[in-house]
Amino acid sequence: MIDTDKYTGHTQGPWFFNEEYLYELFIYAGDERHGNVTFVFNNESVDVNKQLLADAPLLLQEVKRLREENETLRKVDWEYECLWTWLAENTNLLNTIEPLVEEWKKEMIE
């Protein structure tokens, strides 16, 4: 897993390539230029590689968003499993609730 903490403090996007200087990535925060990096590409994947570099801030943001979402889903799954374990231990409740859950599932699919 990537340690995203090592990117703390990076210059927020957008990052973009200058059309005049094909191999130069300009890093901006809003309208303020924070720097530029010059690259040499030796293959036919130049445009794709350039776009991947320019999209780095967006990709990092998406990784963080997906991790948060995954953590939420893990908690929900854990709570769901705890509930069903508890219900299984209290069979009389499980017998009452299980048909209702199945009916609800059918309604959700329709």
Legacy VTK file of the C-alpha trace (Angstrom):
# vtk DataFile Version 3.0
C-alpha trace
ASCII
DATASET POLYDATA
POINTS 110 float
0.000 0.000 0.000
1.217 3.506 -0.810
1.993 5.743 2.169
0.113 8.877 1.101
1.381 10.779 4.161
4.697 11.283 2.389
2.867 13.597 -0.042
1.573 15.901 2.692
2.255 19.503 1.697
2.485 18.833 -2.051
1.402 21.618 -4.386
-2.272 21.208 -5.146
-3.312 20.952 -8.817
-3.862 21.778 -11.478
-0.575 20.721 -12.976
-0.241 21.016 -16.725
2.219 20.770 -19.584
3.097 23.903 -21.505
2.148 23.562 -25.156
5.183 25.602 -26.242
7.650 23.480 -24.290
6.477 19.941 -24.929
8.573 18.341 -22.183
8.030 20.814 -19.359
5.524 20.288 -16.550
4.427 23.489 -14.811
3.187 23.126 -11.251
0.651 25.734 -10.143
-1.416 26.371 -7.041
-4.241 28.539 -8.294
-2.616 31.212 -10.462
0.751 31.066 -8.676
3.505 29.076 -10.344
5.392 26.890 -7.876
7.885 25.440 -10.274
8.465 23.397 -13.341
10.117 20.120 -14.204
11.647 19.189 -17.543
11.408 15.591 -18.764
12.896 13.598 -21.585
10.690 10.858 -22.997
12.215 8.285 -25.326
9.197 6.378 -26.596
5.838 6.675 -28.267
4.016 6.938 -24.913
5.035 10.575 -24.460
1.519 12.050 -24.355
0.161 9.390 -22.001
3.136 9.704 -19.639
2.797 13.483 -19.615
-0.874 13.240 -18.722
-0.167 10.731 -15.950
2.352 13.128 -14.399
0.003 16.081 -14.708
-2.815 14.076 -13.090
-0.740 13.093 -10.025
-2.649 15.429 -7.646
-5.982 14.097 -8.897
-4.852 10.491 -8.540
-3.671 11.118 -4.976
-7.002 12.733 -4.132
-8.860 9.726 -5.563
-6.721 7.250 -3.577
-7.542 9.113 -0.364
-11.265 9.259 -1.208
-11.400 5.530 -1.969
-9.577 4.677 1.257
-12.101 6.672 3.284
-14.965 4.982 1.464
-13.402 1.556 2.007
-13.002 2.220 5.732
-16.666 3.221 5.969
-17.727 0.059 4.157
-15.566 -2.078 6.454
-17.254 -0.541 9.499
-20.707 -1.119 8.042
-19.819 -4.726 7.211
-18.493 -5.294 10.740
-21.649 -3.806 12.281
-23.785 -5.953 9.987
-21.910 -9.112 11.024
-22.205 -8.184 14.716
-25.933 -7.672 14.342
-26.466 -11.053 12.671
-24.289 -12.790 15.256
-26.344 -11.225 18.011
-29.582 -12.187 16.271
-28.353 -15.762 15.789
-27.742 -15.951 19.537
-31.294 -14.710 20.093
-33.064 -17.126 17.766
-36.552 -15.920 18.537
-35.676 -12.468 17.191
-33.895 -13.918 14.163
-36.954 -15.961 13.224
-39.047 -12.784 13.324
-36.627 -10.515 11.482
-35.188 -12.817 8.801
-38.397 -13.002 6.701
-38.731 -9.228 6.902
-35.168 -8.785 5.641
-35.801 -11.152 2.731
-38.957 -9.229 1.819
-37.023 -5.963 1.985
-34.297 -7.369 -0.317
-36.930 -8.344 -2.889
-38.403 -4.844 -2.780
-34.955 -3.276 -3.236
-34.312 -5.348 -6.374
-37.650 -4.443 -7.982
LINES 1 111
110 0 1 2 3 4 5 6 7 8 9 10 11 12 13 14 15 16 17 18 19 20 21 22 23 24 25 26 27 28 29 30 31 32 33 34 35 36 37 38 39 40 41 42 43 44 45 46 47 48 49 50 51 52 53 54 55 56 57 58 59 60 61 62 63 64 65 66 67 68 69 70 71 72 73 74 75 76 77 78 79 80 81 82 83 84 85 86 87 88 89 90 91 92 93 94 95 96 97 98 99 100 101 102 103 104 105 106 107 108 109
